[in-house]
Amino acid sequence: MSESELGRKWDRCLADAVVKIGTGFGLGIVFSLTFFKRRMWPLAFGSGMGLGMAYSNCQHDFQAPYLLHGKYVKDQEQ
Amino acid sequence: MVARVWSLMRFLIKGSVAGGAVYLVYDQELLGPSDKSQAALQKAGEVVPPAMYQFSQYVCQQTGLQIPQLPAPPKIYFPIRDSWNAGIMTVMSALSVAPSKAREYSKEGWEYVKARIK
């Protein structure tokens, strides 16, 4: 992986993390105000979900050249 | 009867607001792949400042207030990646020559002390 590609992946990761954490936080605010009586836990839950999704995406992005994709092949009975 | 209708209406309003937020997130694919999120962030960066400006102009027109024009923020160019890489390389080269330099300096110090004692 070249350094420019690595830099692009890091940029994509950071942008993705910002968007996902912000979205989770925003949805947490909406649900906290509408259904959960202005409690704090939906905000924490939403932000945490966003962070986890961003981390998972980043991990997959960085491991992508080295991941092997397999598929099941049925035994052909002769 | 009125109280029940009112609580039902409140529930429907809250439900539609929450459902609208969830649909907006789904429609804009904000929780999808990272390249879609990056594109959404870029689009937001292009759309939000002109929208804020137009809104402030509309508020000025309606209320008659004059918001003073702030000067443009200074464009700071600080290449974090280059300075980080340079810092790492400096630290690693210093660590790699540290044993030989320590030996050299201690030898010089010992020679100096021996010369002073004589």
N, CA and C atoms of all chains as a GROMACS GRO file, in nm:
protein
  588
    1MET      N    1   0.086  -0.119   0.000
    1MET     CA    2   0.000   0.000   0.000
    1MET      C    3   0.089   0.124   0.000
    2SER      N    4   0.071   0.212  -0.098
    2SER     CA    5   0.156   0.332  -0.106
    2SER      C    6   0.113   0.433   0.001
    3GLU      N    7   0.201   0.529   0.025
    3GLU     CA    8   0.172   0.624   0.133
    3GLU      C    9   0.053   0.714   0.098
    4SER      N   10   0.040   0.748  -0.032
    4SER     CA   11  -0.073   0.834  -0.069
    4SER      C   12  -0.206   0.760  -0.050
    5GLU      N   13  -0.205   0.630  -0.083
    5GLU     CA   14  -0.326   0.550  -0.065
    5GLU      C   15  -0.358   0.535   0.084
    6LEU      N   16  -0.252   0.519   0.163
    6LEU     CA   17  -0.271   0.508   0.308
    6LEU      C   18  -0.328   0.639   0.363
    7GLY      N   19  -0.276   0.751   0.312
    7GLY     CA   20  -0.327   0.881   0.355
    7GLY      C   21  -0.473   0.899   0.318
    8ARG      N   22  -0.508   0.851   0.196
    8ARG     CA   23  -0.649   0.862   0.153
    8ARG      C   24  -0.738   0.778   0.242
    9LYS      N   25  -0.689   0.660   0.279
    9LYS     CA   26  -0.769   0.573   0.366
    9LYS      C   27  -0.789   0.637   0.502
   10TRP      N   28  -0.683   0.697   0.557
   10TRP     CA   29  -0.696   0.765   0.685
   10TRP      C   30  -0.796   0.880   0.676
   11ASP      N   31  -0.789   0.958   0.566
   11ASP     CA   32  -0.884   1.069   0.549
   11ASP      C   33  -1.027   1.018   0.545
   12ARG      N   34  -1.045   0.907   0.470
   12ARG     CA   35  -1.180   0.850   0.458
   12ARG      C   36  -1.228   0.802   0.594
   13CYS      N   37  -1.136   0.741   0.671
   13CYS     CA   38  -1.171   0.690   0.804
   13CYS      C   39  -1.216   0.803   0.895
   14LEU      N   40  -1.139   0.913   0.896
   14LEU     CA   41  -1.172   1.023   0.986
   14LEU      C   42  -1.305   1.086   0.947
   15ALA      N   43  -1.325   1.108   0.815
   15ALA     CA   44  -1.453   1.166   0.770
   15ALA      C   45  -1.568   1.075   0.807
   16ASP      N   46  -1.549   0.945   0.787
   16ASP     CA   47  -1.652   0.847   0.820
   16ASP      C   48  -1.683   0.849   0.969
   17ALA      N   49  -1.578   0.859   1.053
   17ALA     CA   50  -1.598   0.861   1.198
   17ALA      C   51  -1.676   0.986   1.240
   18VAL      N   52  -1.640   1.100   1.182
   18VAL     CA   53  -1.711   1.225   1.216
   18VAL      C   54  -1.859   1.213   1.180
   19VAL      N   55  -1.887   1.163   1.059
   19VAL     CA   56  -2.026   1.154   1.013
   19VAL      C   57  -2.105   1.055   1.098
   20LYS      N   58  -2.045   0.940   1.126
   20LYS     CA   59  -2.120   0.837   1.197
   20LYS      C   60  -2.144   0.875   1.343
   21ILE      N   61  -2.042   0.931   1.408
   21ILE     CA   62  -2.062   0.971   1.547
   21ILE      C   63  -2.164   1.084   1.554
   22GLY      N   64  -2.154   1.179   1.463
   22GLY     CA   65  -2.252   1.289   1.460
   22GLY      C   66  -2.393   1.239   1.434
   23THR      N   67  -2.406   1.146   1.341
   23THR     CA   68  -2.540   1.091   1.310
   23THR      C   69  -2.596   1.016   1.430
   24GLY      N   70  -2.513   0.935   1.493
   24GLY     CA   71  -2.558   0.861   1.612
   24GLY      C   72  -2.597   0.956   1.724
   25PHE      N   73  -2.518   1.061   1.741
   25PHE     CA   74  -2.549   1.161   1.844
   25PHE      C   75  -2.680   1.232   1.813
   26GLY      N   76  -2.697   1.268   1.684
   26GLY     CA   77  -2.821   1.336   1.644
   26GLY      C   78  -2.944   1.249   1.663
   27LEU      N   79  -2.933   1.123   1.622
   27LEU     CA   80  -3.047   1.032   1.641
   27LEU      C   81  -3.073   1.010   1.790
   28GLY      N   82  -2.965   1.007   1.869
   28GLY     CA   83  -2.980   0.993   2.014
   28GLY      C   84  -3.055   1.112   2.073
   29ILE      N   85  -3.024   1.232   2.022
   29ILE     CA   86  -3.093   1.352   2.070
   29ILE      C   87  -3.242   1.343   2.036
   30VAL      N   88  -3.271   1.303   1.909
   30VAL     CA   89  -3.412   1.295   1.866
   30VAL      C   90  -3.489   1.197   1.952
   31PHE      N   91  -3.431   1.078   1.970
   31PHE     CA   92  -3.503   0.977   2.048
   31PHE      C   93  -3.512   1.014   2.196
   32SER      N   94  -3.408   1.080   2.246
   32SER     CA   95  -3.410   1.120   2.386
   32SER      C   96  -3.521   1.224   2.410
   33LEU      N   97  -3.536   1.316   2.315
   33LEU     CA   98  -3.639   1.420   2.332
   33LEU      C   99  -3.781   1.366   2.308
   34THR      N  100  -3.794   1.269   2.216
   34THR     CA  101  -3.930   1.226   2.181
   34THR      C  102  -3.981   1.115   2.272
   35PHE      N  103  -3.900   1.012   2.296
   35PHE     CA  104  -3.953   0.895   2.366
   35PHE      C  105  -3.895   0.871   2.504
   36PHE      N  106  -3.773   0.920   2.530
   36PHE     CA  107  -3.706   0.878   2.652
   36PHE      C  108  -3.688   0.988   2.754
   37LYS      N  109  -3.775   1.083   2.753
   37LYS     CA  110  -3.786   1.184   2.859
   37LYS      C  111  -3.656   1.256   2.890
   38ARG      N  112  -3.583   1.293   2.786
   38ARG     CA  113  -3.460   1.372   2.797
   38ARG      C  114  -3.354   1.305   2.884
   39ARG      N  115  -3.348   1.172   2.875
   39ARG     CA  116  -3.240   1.102   2.944
   39ARG      C  117  -3.113   1.112   2.861
   40MET      N  118  -2.999   1.079   2.924
   40MET     CA  119  -2.870   1.091   2.854
   40MET      C  120  -2.830   0.964   2.780
   41TRP      N  121  -2.886   0.851   2.821
   41TRP     CA  122  -2.834   0.725   2.766
   41TRP      C  123  -2.857   0.710   2.615
   42PRO      N  124  -2.966   0.762   2.555
   42PRO     CA  125  -2.974   0.746   2.409
   42PRO      C  126  -2.862   0.818   2.335
   43LEU      N  127  -2.816   0.932   2.389
   43LEU     CA  128  -2.706   1.003   2.325
   43LEU      C  129  -2.578   0.919   2.331
   44ALA      N  130  -2.552   0.864   2.450
   44ALA     CA  131  -2.430   0.782   2.464
   44ALA      C  132  -2.440   0.658   2.377
   45PHE      N  133  -2.559   0.598   2.374
   45PHE     CA  134  -2.579   0.477   2.293
   45PHE      C  135  -2.559   0.506   2.145
   46GLY      N  136  -2.619   0.616   2.098
   46GLY     CA  137  -2.607   0.651   1.957
   46GLY      C  138  -2.464   0.684   1.918
   47SER      N  139  -2.396   0.763   2.003
   47SER     CA  140  -2.256   0.797   1.973
   47SER      C  141  -2.169   0.672   1.972
   48GLY      N  142  -2.194   0.585   2.069
   48GLY     CA  143  -2.115   0.461   2.076
   48GLY      C  144  -2.138   0.373   1.955
   49MET      N  145  -2.263   0.363   1.910
   49MET     CA  146  -2.295   0.284   1.791
   49MET      C  147  -2.222   0.342   1.669
   50GLY      N  148  -2.226   0.475   1.657
   50GLY     CA  149  -2.160   0.540   1.544
   50GLY      C  150  -2.010   0.515   1.545
   51LEU      N  151  -1.952   0.526   1.667
   51LEU     CA  152  -1.808   0.504   1.678
   51LEU      C  153  -1.772   0.361   1.641
   52GLY      N  154  -1.853   0.266   1.689
   52GLY     CA  155  -1.827   0.126   1.658
   52GLY      C  156  -1.838   0.097   1.510
   53MET      N  157  -1.940   0.155   1.444
   53MET     CA  158  -1.956   0.134   1.299
   53MET      C  159  -1.839   0.194   1.223
   54ALA      N  160  -1.795   0.312   1.266
   54ALA     CA  161  -1.682   0.376   1.198
   54ALA      C  162  -1.556   0.294   1.216
   55TYR      N  163  -1.534   0.242   1.338
   55TYR     CA  164  -1.415   0.160   1.364
   55TYR      C  165  -1.416   0.035   1.277
   56SER      N  166  -1.534  -0.026   1.268
   56SER     CA  167  -1.545  -0.148   1.188
   56SER      C  168  -1.518  -0.120   1.040
   57ASN      N  169  -1.571  -0.010   0.990
   57ASN     CA  170  -1.547   0.027   0.850
   57ASN      C  171  -1.399   0.052   0.825
   58CYS      N  172  -1.336   0.125   0.918
   58CYS     CA  173  -1.193   0.156   0.904
   58CYS      C  174  -1.110   0.028   0.904
   59GLN      N  175  -1.144  -0.060   0.995
   59GLN     CA  176  -1.069  -0.186   1.005
   59GLN      C  177  -1.080  -0.264   0.875
   60HIS      N  178  -1.200  -0.271   0.820
   60HIS     CA  179  -1.220  -0.343   0.696
   60HIS      C  180  -1.146  -0.276   0.581
   61ASP      N  181  -1.145  -0.143   0.582
   61ASP     CA  182  -1.079  -0.066   0.477
   61ASP      C  183  -0.928  -0.092   0.477
   62PHE      N  184  -0.869  -0.093   0.598
   62PHE     CA  185  -0.724  -0.113   0.606
   62PHE      C  186  -0.685  -0.257   0.580
   63GLN      N  187  -0.773  -0.351   0.614
   63GLN     CA  188  -0.738  -0.492   0.595
   63GLN      C  189  -0.777  -0.542   0.458
   64ALA      N  190  -0.845  -0.457   0.378
   64ALA     CA  191  -0.905  -0.503   0.253
   64ALA      C  192  -0.810  -0.577   0.159
   65PRO      N  193  -0.683  -0.529   0.135
   65PRO     CA  194  -0.600  -0.605   0.040
   65PRO      C  195  -0.563  -0.743   0.091
   66TYR      N  196  -0.572  -0.764   0.224
   66TYR     CA  197  -0.523  -0.890   0.279
   66TYR      C  198  -0.634  -0.987   0.316
   67LEU      N  199  -0.761  -0.941   0.301
   67LEU     CA  200  -0.872  -1.030   0.336
   67LEU      C  201  -0.899  -1.126   0.222
   68LEU      N  202  -0.917  -1.252   0.257
   68LEU     CA  203  -0.951  -1.352   0.154
   68LEU      C  204  -1.100  -1.380   0.161
   69HIS      N  205  -1.165  -1.375   0.046
   69HIS     CA  206  -1.309  -1.404   0.042
   69HIS      C  207  -1.329  -1.543  -0.012
   70GLY      N  208  -1.386  -1.629   0.070
   70GLY     CA  209  -1.409  -1.766   0.024
   70GLY      C  210  -1.556  -1.791   0.004
   71LYS      N  211  -1.588  -1.901  -0.062
   71LYS     CA  212  -1.729  -1.939  -0.076
   71LYS      C  213  -1.736  -2.091  -0.069
   72TYR      N  214  -1.852  -2.136  -0.024
   72TYR     CA  215  -1.871  -2.280  -0.013
   72TYR      C  216  -1.898  -2.340  -0.151
   73VAL      N  217  -1.832  -2.452  -0.176
   73VAL     CA  218  -1.855  -2.523  -0.302
   73VAL      C  219  -1.912  -2.659  -0.267
   74LYS      N  220  -2.024  -2.692  -0.326
   74LYS     CA  221  -2.090  -2.819  -0.294
   74LYS      C  222  -2.010  -2.935  -0.354
   75ASP      N  223  -2.005  -3.045  -0.278
   75ASP     CA  224  -1.937  -3.164  -0.332
   75ASP      C  225  -2.018  -3.218  -0.448
   76GLN      N  226  -1.949  -3.245  -0.556
   76GLN     CA  227  -2.019  -3.301  -0.672
   76GLN      C  228  -2.007  -3.452  -0.663
   77GLU      N  229  -2.121  -3.519  -0.640
   77GLU     CA  230  -2.117  -3.665  -0.628
   77GLU      C  231  -2.110  -3.726  -0.766
   78GLN      N  232  -2.012  -3.813  -0.782
   78GLN     CA  233  -1.993  -3.873  -0.916
   78GLN      C  234  -2.057  -4.008  -0.924
   79MET      N  235  -6.181   1.186   2.701
   79MET     CA  236  -6.184   1.168   2.554
   79MET      C  237  -6.085   1.262   2.486
   80VAL      N  238  -6.091   1.389   2.527
   80VAL     CA  239  -6.001   1.490   2.467
   80VAL      C  240  -5.857   1.460   2.506
   81ALA      N  241  -5.839   1.417   2.633
   81ALA     CA  242  -5.703   1.387   2.680
   81ALA      C  243  -5.644   1.270   2.602
   82ARG      N  244  -5.730   1.169   2.574
   82ARG     CA  245  -5.680   1.053   2.498
   82ARG      C  246  -5.643   1.092   2.357
   83VAL      N  247  -5.728   1.175   2.295
   83VAL     CA  248  -5.698   1.220   2.158
   83VAL      C  249  -5.569   1.301   2.157
   84TRP      N  250  -5.555   1.386   2.260
   84TRP     CA  251  -5.436   1.470   2.266
   84TRP      C  252  -5.308   1.387   2.286
   85SER      N  253  -5.317   1.285   2.372
   85SER     CA  254  -5.198   1.202   2.392
   85SER      C  255  -5.167   1.121   2.266
   86LEU      N  256  -5.274   1.078   2.195
   86LEU     CA  257  -5.251   1.006   2.069
   86LEU      C  258  -5.185   1.097   1.966
   87MET      N  259  -5.234   1.221   1.959
   87MET     CA  260  -5.175   1.319   1.865
   87MET      C  261  -5.029   1.343   1.897
   88ARG      N  262  -4.999   1.355   2.027
   88ARG     CA  263  -4.860   1.380   2.069
   88ARG      C  264  -4.771   1.264   2.029
   89PHE      N  265  -4.825   1.143   2.052
   89PHE     CA  266  -4.747   1.024   2.015
   89PHE      C  267  -4.722   1.022   1.864
   90LEU      N  268  -4.824   1.055   1.786
   90LEU     CA  269  -4.808   1.052   1.640
   90LEU      C  270  -4.707   1.158   1.594
   91ILE      N  271  -4.711   1.276   1.657
   91ILE     CA  272  -4.617   1.382   1.619
   91ILE      C  273  -4.475   1.338   1.652
   92LYS      N  274  -4.456   1.284   1.774
   92LYS     CA  275  -4.323   1.240   1.814
   92LYS      C  276  -4.275   1.127   1.723
   93GLY      N  277  -4.367   1.033   1.694
   93GLY     CA  278  -4.332   0.920   1.608
   93GLY      C  279  -4.292   0.966   1.470
   94SER      N  280  -4.363   1.065   1.417
   94SER     CA  281  -4.330   1.112   1.281
   94SER      C  282  -4.198   1.187   1.281
   95VAL      N  283  -4.169   1.262   1.388
   95VAL     CA  284  -4.040   1.332   1.393
   95VAL      C  285  -3.926   1.230   1.399
   96ALA      N  286  -3.940   1.130   1.488
   96ALA     CA  287  -3.834   1.028   1.501
   96ALA      C  288  -3.822   0.947   1.373
   97GLY      N  289  -3.938   0.910   1.316
   97GLY     CA  290  -3.934   0.833   1.191
   97GLY      C  291  -3.875   0.912   1.077
   98GLY      N  292  -3.905   1.042   1.072
   98GLY     CA  293  -3.845   1.126   0.969
   98GLY      C  294  -3.694   1.134   0.982
   99ALA      N  295  -3.645   1.144   1.107
   99ALA     CA  296  -3.500   1.149   1.129
   99ALA      C  297  -3.434   1.019   1.083
  100VAL      N  298  -3.498   0.906   1.118
  100VAL     CA  299  -3.442   0.776   1.079
  100VAL      C  300  -3.444   0.762   0.926
  101TYR      N  301  -3.553   0.807   0.863
  101TYR     CA  302  -3.561   0.797   0.717
  101TYR      C  303  -3.457   0.885   0.650
  102LEU      N  304  -3.434   1.006   0.708
  102LEU     CA  305  -3.334   1.095   0.651
  102LEU      C  306  -3.196   1.031   0.655
  103VAL      N  307  -3.164   0.968   0.769
  103VAL     CA  308  -3.034   0.900   0.782
  103VAL      C  309  -3.024   0.787   0.681
  104TYR      N  310  -3.133   0.711   0.663
  104TYR     CA  311  -3.133   0.598   0.568
  104TYR      C  312  -3.121   0.649   0.425
  105ASP      N  313  -3.192   0.756   0.394
  105ASP     CA  314  -3.194   0.808   0.256
  105ASP      C  315  -3.059   0.864   0.216
  106GLN      N  316  -2.993   0.936   0.310
  106GLN     CA  317  -2.863   0.995   0.280
  106GLN      C  318  -2.748   0.896   0.298
  107GLU      N  319  -2.778   0.774   0.340
  107GLU     CA  320  -2.679   0.666   0.359
  107GLU      C  321  -2.566   0.713   0.452
  108LEU      N  322  -2.604   0.778   0.562
  108LEU     CA  323  -2.502   0.830   0.653
  108LEU      C  324  -2.439   0.719   0.735
  109LEU      N  325  -2.512   0.609   0.755
  109LEU     CA  326  -2.457   0.498   0.833
  109LEU      C  327  -2.416   0.384   0.742
  110GLY      N  328  -2.384   0.415   0.618
  110GLY     CA  329  -2.346   0.312   0.522
  110GLY      C  330  -2.196   0.302   0.506
  111PRO      N  331  -2.149   0.269   0.384
  111PRO     CA  332  -2.005   0.257   0.360
  111PRO      C  333  -1.933   0.391   0.378
  112SER      N  334  -1.801   0.382   0.399
  112SER     CA  335  -1.725   0.503   0.435
  112SER      C  336  -1.716   0.603   0.320
  113ASP      N  337  -1.718   0.555   0.194
  113ASP     CA  338  -1.706   0.651   0.085
  113ASP      C  339  -1.834   0.734   0.071
  114LYS      N  340  -1.950   0.672   0.105
  114LYS     CA  341  -2.076   0.749   0.100
  114LYS      C  342  -2.076   0.855   0.210
  115SER      N  343  -2.025   0.819   0.329
  115SER     CA  344  -2.019   0.915   0.440
  115SER      C  345  -1.927   1.030   0.404
  116GLN      N  346  -1.814   0.997   0.341
  116GLN     CA  347  -1.719   1.102   0.302
  116GLN      C  348  -1.783   1.196   0.202
  117ALA      N  349  -1.860   1.140   0.105
  117ALA     CA  350  -1.927   1.223   0.005
  117ALA      C  351  -2.033   1.312   0.072
  118ALA      N  352  -2.104   1.255   0.172
  118ALA     CA  353  -2.206   1.333   0.242
  118ALA      C  354  -2.143   1.449   0.318
  119LEU      N  355  -2.029   1.423   0.381
  119LEU     CA  356  -1.960   1.529   0.456
  119LEU      C  357  -1.911   1.640   0.364
  120GLN      N  358  -1.861   1.597   0.246
  120GLN     CA  359  -1.814   1.695   0.148
  120GLN      C  360  -1.930   1.781   0.098
  121LYS      N  361  -2.044   1.715   0.071
  121LYS     CA  362  -2.162   1.787   0.024
  121LYS      C  363  -2.210   1.885   0.130
  122ALA      N  364  -2.207   1.842   0.256
  122ALA     CA  365  -2.249   1.930   0.365
  122ALA      C  366  -2.156   2.051   0.374
  123GLY      N  367  -2.027   2.029   0.356
  123GLY     CA  368  -1.930   2.138   0.361
  123GLY      C  369  -1.952   2.239   0.250
  124GLU      N  370  -2.005   2.192   0.136
  124GLU     CA  371  -2.032   2.284   0.024
  124GLU      C  372  -2.166   2.355   0.040
  125VAL      N  373  -2.264   2.287   0.101
  125VAL     CA  374  -2.400   2.341   0.104
  125VAL      C  375  -2.424   2.430   0.226
  126VAL      N  376  -2.369   2.393   0.342
  126VAL     CA  377  -2.406   2.463   0.466
  126VAL      C  378  -2.362   2.610   0.472
  127PRO      N  379  -2.237   2.648   0.437
  127PRO     CA  380  -2.202   2.791   0.450
  127PRO      C  381  -2.288   2.885   0.365
  128PRO      N  382  -2.316   2.854   0.234
  128PRO     CA  383  -2.405   2.944   0.160
  128PRO      C  384  -2.545   2.950   0.220
  129ALA      N  385  -2.593   2.835   0.272
  129ALA     CA  386  -2.727   2.833   0.332
  129ALA      C  387  -2.731   2.921   0.457
  130MET      N  388  -2.624   2.912   0.539
  130MET     CA  389  -2.618   2.995   0.660
  130MET      C  390  -2.614   3.143   0.621
  131TYR      N  391  -2.538   3.174   0.518
  131TYR     CA  392  -2.527   3.313   0.472
  131TYR      C  393  -2.662   3.364   0.425
  132GLN      N  394  -2.732   3.282   0.344
  132GLN     CA  395  -2.864   3.324   0.294
  132GLN      C  396  -2.963   3.341   0.408
  133PHE      N  397  -2.956   3.253   0.508
  133PHE     CA  398  -3.046   3.264   0.622
  133PHE      C  399  -3.019   3.392   0.700
  134SER      N  400  -2.889   3.424   0.718
  134SER     CA  401  -2.856   3.546   0.792
  134SER      C  402  -2.902   3.669   0.714
  135GLN      N  403  -2.889   3.664   0.581
  135GLN     CA  404  -2.936   3.775   0.498
  135GLN      C  405  -3.088   3.791   0.511
  136TYR      N  406  -3.159   3.676   0.513
  136TYR     CA  407  -3.305   3.680   0.526
  136TYR      C  408  -3.346   3.740   0.660
  137VAL      N  409  -3.275   3.700   0.768
  137VAL     CA  410  -3.305   3.752   0.902
  137VAL      C  411  -3.279   3.903   0.906
  138CYS      N  412  -3.169   3.945   0.842
  138CYS     CA  413  -3.137   4.088   0.836
  138CYS      C  414  -3.248   4.165   0.765
  139GLN      N  415  -3.296   4.108   0.654
  139GLN     CA  416  -3.401   4.175   0.577
  139GLN      C  417  -3.531   4.187   0.656
  140GLN      N  418  -3.566   4.080   0.725
  140GLN     CA  419  -3.693   4.077   0.796
  140GLN      C  420  -3.689   4.166   0.921
  141THR      N  421  -3.577   4.164   0.992
  141THR     CA  422  -3.573   4.238   1.118
  141THR      C  423  -3.514   4.376   1.102
  142GLY      N  424  -3.443   4.400   0.993
  142GLY     CA  425  -3.382   4.531   0.973
  142GLY      C  426  -3.249   4.547   1.044
  143LEU      N  427  -3.201   4.440   1.111
  143LEU     CA  428  -3.071   4.447   1.177
  143LEU      C  429  -2.961   4.436   1.073
  144GLN      N  430  -2.848   4.496   1.105
  144GLN     CA  431  -2.734   4.487   1.014
  144GLN      C  432  -2.624   4.408   1.085
  145ILE      N  433  -2.601   4.287   1.038
  145ILE     CA  434  -2.493   4.206   1.099
  145ILE      C  435  -2.360   4.255   1.039
  146PRO      N  436  -2.263   4.291   1.124
  146PRO     CA  437  -2.135   4.340   1.068
  146PRO      C  438  -2.062   4.229   0.995
  147GLN      N  439  -1.997   4.268   0.887
  147GLN     CA  440  -1.925   4.170   0.805
  147GLN      C  441  -1.795   4.132   0.876
  148LEU      N  442  -1.784   4.008   0.916
  148LEU     CA  443  -1.661   3.967   0.985
  148LEU      C  444  -1.551   3.945   0.882
  149PRO      N  445  -1.425   3.972   0.918
  149PRO     CA  446  -1.317   3.945   0.821
  149PRO      C  447  -1.302   3.795   0.801
  150ALA      N  448  -1.250   3.758   0.686
  150ALA     CA  449  -1.234   3.615   0.654
  150ALA      C  450  -1.131   3.554   0.749
  151PRO      N  451  -1.152   3.432   0.795
  151PRO     CA  452  -1.053   3.370   0.886
  151PRO      C  453  -0.923   3.344   0.812
  152PRO      N  454  -0.809   3.354   0.881
  152PRO     CA  455  -0.682   3.331   0.811
  152PRO      C  456  -0.668   3.185   0.772
  153LYS      N  457  -0.614   3.164   0.654
  153LYS     CA  458  -0.595   3.026   0.607
  153LYS      C  459  -0.461   2.978   0.662
  154ILE      N  460  -0.469   2.883   0.754
  154ILE     CA  461  -0.346   2.833   0.816
  154ILE      C  462  -0.309   2.705   0.745
  155TYR      N  463  -0.186   2.704   0.692
  155TYR     CA  464  -0.138   2.582   0.627
  155TYR      C  465  -0.034   2.518   0.716
  156PHE      N  466  -0.069   2.411   0.782
  156PHE     CA  467   0.027   2.343   0.869
  156PHE      C  468   0.023   2.195   0.832
  157PRO      N  469   0.121   2.148   0.759
  157PRO     CA  470   0.118   2.007   0.716
  157PRO      C  471   0.152   1.915   0.834
  158ILE      N  472   0.047   1.865   0.899
  158ILE     CA  473   0.068   1.782   1.018
  158ILE      C  474   0.142   1.654   0.980
  159ARG      N  475   0.105   1.597   0.864
  159ARG     CA  476   0.164   1.469   0.823
  159ARG      C  477   0.315   1.484   0.805
  160ASP      N  478   0.358   1.593   0.738
  160ASP     CA  479   0.501   1.612   0.713
  160ASP      C  480   0.576   1.634   0.844
  161SER      N  481   0.522   1.718   0.931
  161SER     CA  482   0.595   1.744   1.057
  161SER      C  483   0.594   1.621   1.145
  162TRP      N  484   0.483   1.542   1.143
  162TRP     CA  485   0.481   1.419   1.221
  162TRP      C  486   0.587   1.323   1.168
  163ASN      N  487   0.590   1.304   1.036
  163ASN     CA  488   0.688   1.212   0.977
  163ASN      C  489   0.829   1.257   1.007
  164ALA      N  490   0.855   1.388   0.993
  164ALA     CA  491   0.990   1.440   1.022
  164ALA      C  492   1.025   1.419   1.169
  165GLY      N  493   0.928   1.441   1.258
  165GLY     CA  494   0.952   1.420   1.401
  165GLY      C  495   0.985   1.275   1.431
  166ILE      N  496   0.908   1.182   1.372
  166ILE     CA  497   0.933   1.039   1.394
  166ILE      C  498   1.073   1.002   1.346
  167MET      N  499   1.110   1.050   1.228
  167MET     CA  500   1.241   1.015   1.172
  167MET      C  501   1.352   1.072   1.259
  168THR      N  502   1.334   1.195   1.310
  168THR     CA  503   1.436   1.255   1.397
  168THR      C  504   1.451   1.173   1.525
  169VAL      N  505   1.339   1.137   1.585
  169VAL     CA  506   1.343   1.061   1.711
  169VAL      C  507   1.410   0.926   1.689
  170MET      N  508   1.373   0.856   1.580
  170MET     CA  509   1.429   0.723   1.555
  170MET      C  510   1.578   0.730   1.524
  171SER      N  511   1.622   0.831   1.448
  171SER     CA  512   1.766   0.841   1.418
  171SER      C  513   1.842   0.876   1.544
  172ALA      N  514   1.783   0.960   1.630
  172ALA     CA  515   1.850   0.992   1.758
  172ALA      C  516   1.862   0.867   1.844
  173LEU      N  517   1.756   0.786   1.848
  173LEU     CA  518   1.761   0.662   1.928
  173LEU      C  519   1.864   0.565   1.872
  174SER      N  520   1.877   0.561   1.739
  174SER     CA  521   1.970   0.464   1.681
  174SER      C  522   2.115   0.504   1.705
  175VAL      N  523   2.145   0.635   1.711
  175VAL     CA  524   2.286   0.676   1.736
  175VAL      C  525   2.311   0.696   1.884
  176ALA      N  526   2.210   0.685   1.969
  176ALA     CA  527   2.227   0.712   2.113
  176ALA      C  528   2.335   0.627   2.180
  177PRO      N  529   2.342   0.495   2.158
  177PRO     CA  530   2.446   0.417   2.228
  177PRO      C  531   2.587   0.458   2.187
  178SER      N  532   2.609   0.477   2.055
  178SER     CA  533   2.745   0.512   2.011
  178SER      C  534   2.782   0.653   2.059
  179LYS      N  535   2.685   0.744   2.056
  179LYS     CA  536   2.711   0.880   2.104
  179LYS      C  537   2.740   0.880   2.254
  180ALA      N  538   2.663   0.802   2.329
  180ALA     CA  539   2.684   0.795   2.475
  180ALA      C  540   2.824   0.742   2.504
  181ARG      N  541   2.867   0.639   2.427
  181ARG     CA  542   3.001   0.582   2.445
  181ARG      C  543   3.108   0.686   2.413
  182GLU      N  544   3.086   0.758   2.304
  182GLU     CA  545   3.183   0.860   2.262
  182GLU      C  546   3.195   0.970   2.366
  183TYR      N  547   3.080   1.020   2.416
  183TYR     CA  548   3.080   1.130   2.513
  183TYR      C  549   3.140   1.086   2.645
  184SER      N  550   3.110   0.964   2.686
  184SER     CA  551   3.164   0.918   2.815
  184SER      C  552   3.315   0.900   2.802
  185LYS      N  553   3.362   0.854   2.685
  185LYS     CA  554   3.506   0.840   2.661
  185LYS      C  555   3.573   0.976   2.666
  186GLU      N  556   3.515   1.074   2.600
  186GLU     CA  557   3.570   1.211   2.601
  186GLU      C  558   3.571   1.267   2.742
  187GLY      N  559   3.463   1.244   2.817
  187GLY     CA  560   3.454   1.292   2.954
  187GLY      C  561   3.562   1.230   3.041
  188TRP      N  562   3.584   1.099   3.020
  188TRP     CA  563   3.686   1.028   3.098
  188TRP      C  564   3.824   1.083   3.064
  189GLU      N  565   3.852   1.107   2.936
  189GLU     CA  566   3.981   1.164   2.895
  189GLU      C  567   4.001   1.302   2.957
  190TYR      N  568   3.894   1.382   2.960
  190TYR     CA  569   3.900   1.516   3.018
  190TYR      C  570   3.930   1.510   3.168
  191VAL      N  571   3.865   1.417   3.237
  191VAL     CA  572   3.886   1.405   3.381
  191VAL      C  573   4.028   1.359   3.408
  192LYS      N  574   4.076   1.264   3.327
  192LYS     CA  575   4.215   1.212   3.344
  192LYS      C  576   4.315   1.324   3.322
  193ALA      N  577   4.288   1.407   3.218
  193ALA     CA  578   4.379   1.518   3.190
  193ALA      C  579   4.381   1.619   3.303
  194ARG      N  580   4.264   1.643   3.365
  194ARG     CA  581   4.256   1.741   3.474
  194ARG      C  582   4.325   1.690   3.600
  195ILE      N  583   4.316   1.557   3.622
  195ILE     CA  584   4.375   1.500   3.744
  195ILE      C  585   4.526   1.506   3.737
  196LYS      N  586   4.579   1.486   3.613
  196LYS     CA  587   4.728   1.486   3.599
  196LYS      C  588   4.780   1.618   3.637
   0.00000   0.00000   0.00000
